[in-house]
Amino acid sequence: MKKWLCLFILSPLAYAHSPQLSCKIEAENVLCTGGFSDGSSAFGVEVKVLDYGDKVLHEGRFDKDSRFSFAKPEGEYYVRFDGGSGHQLELDYQDIEE
């Protein structure tokens, strides 16, 4: 009984860990910052920049400061934060701060 009660109480906390992503254009580059809603770092989390045909234009991982920078692509693209199951987030180039 205690095990079920504990699972019931703690299960909403598992959903409180959602990804956050913001990007801004700096000269010829785009700087993205990632993290999670509980304040945890995105260090080591995979990031991909894709065109609308899902061709990978850039890929890497967030650094120790939860940042990822790449050369601004020509044309349409989006940034994908892939923090694992249930923790994926995409940001379209039109939503990136100038």
Beta strands, then each sheet from edge to edge (+ up, - down):
strand 1: 19-26
strand 2: 29-36
strand 3: 46-51
strand 4: 56-61
strand 5: 67-71
strand 6: 77-82
strand 7: 88-92
sheet 1: 1+ 2- 5+
sheet 2: 4+ 3- 6+ 7-
end
